Amino acid sequence: MTGFSTSTGLAAVPHGFFGREGGASLGDFAGNNMSTAVGDDAEAVAANRAGALAALGFAPDALCLLRQVHSARVETITGPIAPGTIEADAMVTDRPGLVLGILTADCTPILLADAEAGVVGAAHAGWRGAVDGIAAATVKAMVTLGAEPSRITAAIGPTITQPNYEVGEQFRADVLALHPDADRYFVTPPGGKPHFDLPGLVEEQLRAAGIATVERVGGCTYGQPERYFSHRFATHRGTGTGRQIALVATR
């Protein structure tokens, strides 16, 4: 297992943002693909997941994965779950020994922790989930378990950034119809199409939910295809791609 990125704000809890370096996968999925839904060899994915869990000091069966559906639904995890059996896009827990995992390949992964309360959260924010309030919903679910917004720290992991997230006018209209205040997260270059700042919107919503410490970790998925899986980069080149994972647990 090669290195992974961490957040100084989350130093009190086991966590990590893993990229595509290392791992056992081959071809378009080389090397540290974490998804079994993209056509990769299942044994390779299992080995990759086990390596990431081991890097944080956990066994493979500690991993909790959702069936991510671009919603604003948050699940409270109280025990081990079979990967993909629950449809939601965020998880929270106060149970030691469980590792919350989020899969991404351009969308924004968010890891959160109130180390004092022993409560952690992990969220997947695509544009629709972000607009619908997945970040605030995750914070609310953590508060239900005893966390305090003033103590929660959050880290936004590797994600597509505005310079590489070109969208159309209809996309912009769809977003603004749902979130009229999001206009400042669009920039249209001369003669070009709008570009959307997804992590910027996510960070704003975390801060609006009372989170004072929000850290950006890692780079742009599209801009660094050798380091990260990027669905958009692969689509533009007519290839397949894998998914990276973000992990967090409470002690």
N, C-alpha and C positions, 0 to 999 in steps of 0.2 A: 504494500500500500504506500503510495507516494504521499506527499504532504497535502494538507487541506487548509483552507482559510478559516480563521477564527475572528471573533469580535472581542475587543478588549472589554466592552460593556457587559458581555456575557461570560466573562472569565470564571465566574463562580459556579457555573454549571457546565456539564459535558455538552459540547456542541461542535459542529463543523459544517462548512460548506465545501462539498467535494466537487471537483471538476472531472474532466474526462481522462486525465493522466493516470497511468497505472492500469490495473484491472486485467481481466482475462478475455474480454470481448475482442472480436476481430472485425475487419472490414469497416463498413460505415459506422459500426458501433464501437470501434476501438477508442479507448480500451476499458474505461470504468463505467460502462452503461449500467443503470440501475433499474431499467424497466423491462418487464417480460412482455409488454403489449406492443412492442415495435418490431418484432420478428427476430430478436436475438436468441441465441442459444440459452435455454433456461439454466443449465448448469453453470455457464459463465456468469450469468446475472446473479445466481445464488452465491457464487464465489466473490463477486464484487461487493455484494451487500454484506457478506460476512466480514470482508476485509475492512469495510467502513465501520461496522459495529465494533470490531476488535480494536480499531484505532482509538475508539472512545472508551474501551474497556468493557464492552457488553457482548453477550452471546447473540447469535443471529435471531433467536426466538423472541428477543426483546423488541424487535422492530415492529412499529405500527404504521401501516400505510393505508390511505383512503383510496376510494375510487373518485378521483378528482373530476368535477363536472362543470367548472367555471360558475359556481354558485357563491352565495354568501353564507352558506350553512356551516356551523361549527359543531363538532362532536366532542363531548366530554368523555375521555377515555379512562376507564376504571380497571381495566385488565387487558391481557393480550387479545389482539384481534387478528383474524386472518386477512392478509393483504387484499385490498380491493373489495371487501364485503360491505363497506359502509360508504354511501355516496355523500360526500361533503368536501369542503375545500380548506378546512382548518380543524385543528385538534387542540385541546388543552388537557392537562392532567396535573394532579398533585400526588401521583403514586410513584415512588421510587422504583427503578428497575424497568420502566417503560421508556422506549426511545421513539419519539415522534419524528416521522420522516415525510418530507415533501419532495416530489419529483417535478423538475422543470427543464425546459429547453428554450427559454426566452421569457416566459412569465416570471413574475417576481416572487422569490421565496422570502418569507419573513419568519424569523425566529425571535421569540420573546421569553423573558424570564423575570419573575420576582423571586430572587434567590432566598430572601428572608422568609417568605411565605411558603417556599417550596413548590411554586406553581410555574409551569412552563407552557408555552404555546407554539404552534407552527402553522403557517398559513401559506396557501398558494393563491397569488393574485394575478389573474389575467386581467385584461381591460374590463371585462364585464364584472368580475368579482370585485375589482377595485372600485368601480363606479357604484356598485350595489352595497359597498360598505363592509367587505370582508375583514378589513383591518380593525375597525371599531367593534365589530361583532366578536372578534377574537379577544380583544381586551375585555369586553363585557363578560365573556364566558370565564376569563381568568379571574375577574373580580368576584364572580359568583363562588369561586373556589377559595376566596380569601386573599387574593392579590390586591394591591393598592396601585392605581395608575401612577402615582408619584414615585413608586419604587420599581416599576416595570422598566426594563431596558429592552430595546428592540434592535435587531440587525437585519438590514435588507441585503440579500445576497446577490450573486451574479445574475444579471437580467439584461434584456435588451434595453438600450438607452436611446434617447431621442434622436441623435444623429442618424441612427440606423433603423428607426421605427417609422418608416414612411407609410402613411395611411391615405385613404381617399377622403373626398369631401363628404361622402355619405357616412363614413365612419365618424368623422368629426361631428356631423349633425346628430348621429345616433347617441354619441357620448353626451353632447350638450343638452339633448332632450331629457336625459336622465340626470345630468349633473351640470346645470347651467354655469356654475362657478368654475368649471374645469377649462374654460377657454384659455387661461394663461398657460396651460400645459401643452398647447399646440403652437408650433412655429411653422410657417410656410416659407420656404426659400424662394427667391425670385424665379418665377417660371416653373416652380415645382409643386408638389403635393404637400399637404400638411404632414408634419412629423409630431408624434405624440410622446410625451414624457411620462411613461407609466410609473417608474419608481418615484418620480417627483410627486405624483398624485398620491401614491401610497404613503410616502413620508408625511405629506400634509395631513392625511387622515389619521395617521398614528399620533401626530402631535395634537391634533384636534381632540383625540380621545384621552389626552392628558399625559402622553408619554414624552418626557423631556429629553431622554437620551435615545437618539435614533442614529445608528451607525451604518454607513455603506461599506460592504465588504465584497471584494472581488471586482471584476471588470465587466465589460459588455460582452454578452454571449455571442452576438452576431459579429462583433469586431475582433474576437479572439477565438476563431473556430478550432485552433490547435489546442486550446485550453478548455473550451466549454462546448457542450452540445448546443446547437441552435437550430430549431425547427425552420425558421425563416431562411437561414443561410443554406440549409440542405435543400429546401424547396426551390430556392432560386437556382440551384445547381442540379436539380433533378435526382437527388440522392436521398437515402434514408438517414436517420440519425437516432441517437440514443437520448437518455435522460440522465441528468445529474441529480444528486440528492443533497438535501439539507437536513441535518439531524440535531435534535436537542433532547435533553433528559434532565430530570431532577435527581439530586443525590438522595 
